[in-house]
Amino acid sequence: MITLNMTEEKLKEIIDALSELGNDSAVPKNVKNKVNQMINILEDDSELSIRVNKVLNELDEIADDTNMQAYTRIQILNIVSLLETIQTS
């Protein structure tokens, strides 16, 4: 069972990964805007499962973009994997 502190640490790790993605000059501006929205969602005070599901849906949408660079897609899929560890706990 994941404790609250472990969940908070995972969230911080995810937010850091999203920030890194948002600051990458190779990432398109529309993706950066969505990334910033996702960070705001994760920092919100609403129920954790709702926040995680919203961000997972957004990331799935972005990852499906055929024009996405492979490296960026891998970063997104890594973040999805981190989010899923929170979701299943």
C-alpha positions as CSV (number, residue, x, y, z in Angstrom):
1,M,0.0,0.0,0.0
2,I,1.3,3.4,-0.9
3,T,1.3,5.9,1.9
4,L,0.3,9.6,1.6
5,N,4.0,10.7,1.7
6,M,4.9,8.2,-1.1
7,T,1.9,9.5,-3.2
8,E,3.0,13.1,-2.6
9,E,6.6,12.2,-3.7
10,K,5.2,10.5,-6.8
11,L,3.1,13.6,-7.6
12,K,6.1,15.9,-7.2
13,E,8.1,13.6,-9.5
14,I,5.3,13.7,-12.1
15,I,5.0,17.4,-11.9
16,D,8.8,17.8,-12.3
17,A,8.7,15.5,-15.3
18,L,5.8,17.5,-16.8
19,S,7.7,20.8,-16.1
20,E,10.8,19.4,-17.9
21,L,8.6,18.4,-20.9
22,G,7.0,21.9,-20.9
23,N,10.5,23.5,-20.9
24,D,11.8,21.4,-23.8
25,S,12.4,23.6,-26.8
26,A,11.5,20.7,-29.1
27,V,8.0,20.4,-27.8
28,P,5.3,22.2,-29.8
29,K,3.6,25.2,-28.2
30,N,0.2,23.6,-28.1
31,V,1.6,20.6,-26.1
32,K,3.4,23.0,-23.7
33,N,0.1,24.7,-23.0
34,K,-1.6,21.4,-22.3
35,V,1.3,20.4,-20.1
36,N,0.9,23.6,-18.0
37,Q,-2.8,22.8,-17.7
38,M,-2.0,19.3,-16.5
39,I,0.4,20.7,-13.9
40,N,-2.4,23.0,-12.6
41,I,-4.8,20.0,-12.5
42,L,-2.3,17.9,-10.4
43,E,-1.7,20.8,-8.1
44,D,-5.4,21.3,-7.5
45,D,-7.1,20.2,-4.2
46,S,-9.7,18.0,-5.7
47,E,-9.8,14.2,-5.3
48,L,-6.6,12.6,-6.4
49,S,-8.2,9.9,-8.6
50,I,-10.1,12.5,-10.6
51,R,-7.0,14.6,-11.1
52,V,-5.0,11.6,-12.2
53,N,-7.7,10.4,-14.7
54,K,-7.9,13.9,-16.2
55,V,-4.2,14.1,-16.8
56,L,-4.0,10.5,-18.1
57,N,-6.7,11.4,-20.7
58,E,-4.8,14.5,-21.8
59,L,-1.6,12.6,-22.1
60,D,-3.2,9.8,-24.1
61,E,-4.5,12.5,-26.5
62,I,-1.1,14.1,-26.9
63,A,0.7,10.8,-27.3
64,D,-1.6,9.8,-30.2
65,D,-0.5,12.8,-32.2
66,T,1.2,11.4,-35.3
67,N,3.4,14.5,-35.6
68,M,4.9,14.0,-32.2
69,Q,8.6,13.3,-32.0
70,A,9.6,9.9,-30.7
71,Y,11.6,11.3,-27.8
72,T,8.7,13.4,-26.7
73,R,6.3,10.5,-27.0
74,I,8.6,8.4,-24.8
75,Q,8.7,11.1,-22.2
76,I,4.9,11.3,-22.2
77,L,4.6,7.5,-21.9
78,N,7.0,7.5,-18.9
79,I,4.8,10.1,-17.2
80,V,1.7,8.0,-18.0
81,S,3.5,5.0,-16.3
82,L,4.2,7.1,-13.2
83,L,0.6,8.3,-13.0
84,E,-0.7,4.7,-13.4
85,T,1.3,3.7,-10.3
86,I,-0.7,6.3,-8.3
87,Q,-4.0,5.3,-9.9
88,T,-3.6,1.6,-9.0
89,S,-2.6,2.2,-5.4
